[in-house]
Amino acid sequence: MVSSGSRLPLSMLLQTKEATDEEPRKASREDWRKAKELEEARKAGNAPAAVDEEGRDINPHIPQYISSAPWYYNTAGPTLKHQRPQDEDKERSGIDEWYKRGVDTSKPLVTKYRKGACENCGAMTHKRVDCMERPRKVGAKFSAKAIAHDEFIQPTIVSDYDGKRDRWAGYDPANHREIVEEYLKIEQAKRELRAQKLKENPDLAEEQDEEGDEDRYVDEVDMPGTKVDSKQRITVRNLRIREDTAKYLRNLDPNSAYYDPKTRSMRDNPTPQLNPEETEFAGENFVRYSGDIQKHAQAQLFAWEAYGKGVDVHVLAEPTKLELLQKEYDKKKSQFKDEVKNKVLEQYGGEEHLAVPPKALLLAQTENYVEYSRYGKVIKGQDKPIIRSRYEEDVYLNNHTSVWGSHWSNGCWGYKCCESMIKNSYCVGENGKSAATTINPPAIESEPADASIGENAPKTTAVPSEVLSSAVEKQQTRASSETKEDPPPPPPGGDNSSDSNSDSGSEPDDSKRDRKESKKSKKKRKKEKKRQQRKEEKRLRKKSDAKVEKDKLQLALEAEEQSQRRAADLLRQDERKRPYNSMYDVKAPTEEEIEAYMMKRRREEDPMLAFMGK
């Protein structure tokens, strides 16, 4: 067998060539023959086996393609080291180690620039050329403001062959919770949509049931579970006896219980008004949570809690042990509660207050008979008294049965019991409602702007509607009187009418053509006269309307100035000393008031505001 030591790598051949300045000698035919004879002798056992670098014999029957090392392995003699597991000197990274993302916010925020940090953001873990933040106009090196957090110092991940090809490396299992929550939201939305459709159209459930029956049932089918073909597989839940009454027919009220036609399930009781022992179907949950199911659920919960606290017990593997542990636990728990209760009673007393009748007798049963109508009103008997608290809002003064502010009328607050608008007044009951004492809004007082406003300040913030209406009526009557006193001017050509009549009288009677022309001219003059009168009336009407509108606007402007002065005085005043109903006159503004406000309002965006007076 040819020794693997003759196959030297190219680097060693080059080194040998540099050392001897000669080319490597090629194996001759004689050398090849000797190597072949040595291999046959080793296989026959006449020659000792080859020894590797560790002194172990190499089996001569090993094929050459296994025993010969690759040229890049750099071996100096026969060896099988390349076929054995390699000694890994490097320490591999764990399965949970991975690169961290984001910045390290656990360290305190730096407020001063550090030497060697990024000139843009101030972080120590990268340079300016590698900074991913927006380039600042003044970097953190010169401004020392908003120093960014340092990134995580990434670990050196050393993975093996499988670790480099792990497709789940760095995956956080908590991310799967987001997918589950998304699917749960979709499923919940589908249920709500289905319930809404069934509520809007109750016949939809029956239609879906009938359509499903046509495709679900056939005449000739085998028993469930016997069919292997997936096209003919039928589940047990889709089958029911045809003679049984359907669940949704127990109660035809669509709001009685929700019925799912797909799963044929009705979990709630469709007839809750009946006794569950008398009804044939009380809902699937009634059967599901009846019997010892609740006890089993409590035992399972107790087993989980005990296992979490270090007690090795299982509800199915050791049911007897679990039941004994649960009984012992309940017994000790009740004893501990009794001990705590007795200690409290011994220290603070009050044991005599525990010997009272049960709450069912104290609160639920009474001898007072009360009968209510379908609208909630008491028909017979006396209703339960309202429990009043010890706080100020339930204290009624001056014979009142309601608080101040329970009544609102004409922009004023008052008492609901007597409809009195005067605070702290004495209640007279129903007699006060007939009197209907209200606060009349006072007239506008022309006071200087700097006058102090106290409790007797005027209560209006704008001109009352009565003042505006009276002013408008006066202006209209004045304009109508002026139009009656001043007669309209005579139309042009009016003086010639008498001359034409006198001239027509002097004309001969046999002149028919002249008479027709004179009649036409008279009609024409009358029409012209009427047209002139209409124009004059229209002009005077427009003039009077404009004057009235001008007077309205003037009154609105004065009212706006008055309200602005009063509002400024109220704002300057201490809010605890302002009158109670300082802003009671609340009503929709008129067009004149809106126009006056737009003219008088202060425009902050006006560039000439600084050069104008207040």
Stockholm file with secondary structure:
# STOCKHOLM 1.0

chainA/1-614         MVSSGSRLPLSMLLQTKEATDEEPRKASREDWRKAKELEEARKAGNAPAAVDEEGRDINPHIPQYISSAPWYYNTAGPTLKHQRPQDEDKERSGIDEWYKRGVDTSKPLVTKYRKGACENCGAMTHKRVDCMERPRKVGAKFSAKAIAHDEFIQPTIVSDYDGKRDRWAGYDPANHREIVEEYLKIEQAKRELRAQKLKENPDLAEEQDEEGDEDRYVDEVDMPGTKVDSKQRITVRNLRIREDTAKYLRNLDPNSAYYDPKTRSMRDNPTPQLNPEETEFAGENFVRYSGDIQKHAQAQLFAWEAYGKGVDVHVLAEPTKLELLQKEYDKKKSQFKDEVKNKVLEQYGGEEHLAVPPKALLLAQTENYVEYSRYGKVIKGQDKPIIRSRYEEDVYLNNHTSVWGSHWSNGCWGYKCCESMIKNSYCVGENGKSAATTINPPAIESEPADASIGENAPKTTAVPSEVLSSAVEKQQTRASSETKEDPPPPPPGGDNSSDSNSDSGSEPDDSKRDRKESKKSKKKRKKEKKRQQRKEEKRLRKKSDAKVEKDKLQLALEAEEQSQRRAADLLRQDERKRPYNSMYDVKAPTEEEIEAYMMKRRREEDPMLAFMGK
#=GR chainA/1-614 SS CCCGGGCCCHHHHHHHHHHHSSCCCCCCHHHHHHHHHHHHHHHHTSSCCEECTTSCEECTTSCHHHHSCCGGGCCSSCCCGGGSCCCCCSCCCCTTCCCCCSBCCSSCCCCSCCTTSCTTTCCSSSCGGGCCSCCCSSCHHHHCCSCCCCBCCCCCCCCCHHHHTCTTTTCCTTHHHHHHHHHHHHHHHHHHHHHHHHHHCTHHHHHHHHHHHHHHCCSSCCCTTCCCSGGGCCCGGGCCCTTSCCGGGSCCCTTSCCCBTTTTBCCSCSCTTSCTTTCSCCCHHHHHTSTTHHHHHHHHHHHHHHHHTTCCCCTTTCHHHHHHHHHHHHHHHHHHHHHHHHHHHHHHCCGGGGCCCCHIIIIICCSCCCEECTTSCEEESCCCCCCCCSSGGGCCCTTCSSCTTSEEETTEEECTTTCCCSTTCCCCTHHHHHHTCCCCCCCCCCCCTTCCCCTTCCCCSSCCHHHHHHHHHHHHHHHHHHHHHSCCCCCTTCTHHHHHHHHHHHSCTTCHHHHHHHHHHHHHHHHHHHHHHHHHHHHHHHHHHHHHHHHHHHHHHHHHHHHHHHHHHHHHSCGGGSCTTTTCCCCCCCHHHHHHHHHHSCCTTCTTGGGSCC
#=GC SS_cons         CCCGGGCCCHHHHHHHHHHHSSCCCCCCHHHHHHHHHHHHHHHHTSSCCEECTTSCEECTTSCHHHHSCCGGGCCSSCCCGGGSCCCCCSCCCCTTCCCCCSBCCSSCCCCSCCTTSCTTTCCSSSCGGGCCSCCCSSCHHHHCCSCCCCBCCCCCCCCCHHHHTCTTTTCCTTHHHHHHHHHHHHHHHHHHHHHHHHHHCTHHHHHHHHHHHHHHCCSSCCCTTCCCSGGGCCCGGGCCCTTSCCGGGSCCCTTSCCCBTTTTBCCSCSCTTSCTTTCSCCCHHHHHTSTTHHHHHHHHHHHHHHHHTTCCCCTTTCHHHHHHHHHHHHHHHHHHHHHHHHHHHHHHCCGGGGCCCCHIIIIICCSCCCEECTTSCEEESCCCCCCCCSSGGGCCCTTCSSCTTSEEETTEEECTTTCCCSTTCCCCTHHHHHHTCCCCCCCCCCCCTTCCCCTTCCCCSSCCHHHHHHHHHHHHHHHHHHHHHSCCCCCTTCTHHHHHHHHHHHSCTTCHHHHHHHHHHHHHHHHHHHHHHHHHHHHHHHHHHHHHHHHHHHHHHHHHHHHHHHHHHHHHSCGGGSCTTTTCCCCCCCHHHHHHHHHHSCCTTCTTGGGSCC
//
